[in-house]
Amino acid sequence: MSEEITVVAFLKAKPGAEEKVAQAMVACIKPSRAESTNSQYVPNRDLDDPQTFVFVERWASRKALHDHMETPHFKTLAAELNTLLDAPIQLHILQPLPGA
């Protein structure tokens, strides 16, 4: 079985902080995609709820995700989001079922 994982993270911006959240997420795209263990890094905005944002990411393994979370660009993102979110991030780490 492959170690590759998909990460789906749901973020809820405070009212009025939506654009700052979007800007912080976008700033993390280029350096995250440059990581050799990343194969997908796409921030999204919910069309029906402008306060909700969703990251969809693919990493080579859980270790790769852990290493990503130790990078300066991720730490900058986390620090910026700290005061902009209305709720804790909901993080889902997924792996396909065998045969999928």
Buried (B, 14 or more C-beta within 10 A) or exposed (E): EEEBBBBBBBBBBBEEBBEBBBEBBEBBEEBBEEBEBBBEBEBEBEEEEEBBBBBBBBBBBBEBBEBBEEBEBBEBBEEBBEEBBEEEEEEEEEBEEEEE
